[in-house]
């Protein structure tokens, strides 16, 4: 079943990002400070969300277990509801 607005990107909560990446809260924020993880967008004074496409692109950029860059697209579809 297709999405009603396929051109819109889902905005993920921290818990969804942690599930998708397997990283902890502190690791996500440390890697953001190092420039090695996507930064979230601010939705308000104390509310941030990550763009699903940014997380997928980060996953696709990770080296495989053989040291090569991943050729396939990362998939966050398991997070879609």
Order of alpha helices (4+ residues) and beta strands (2+ residues): beta-alpha-alpha-beta-beta-alpha
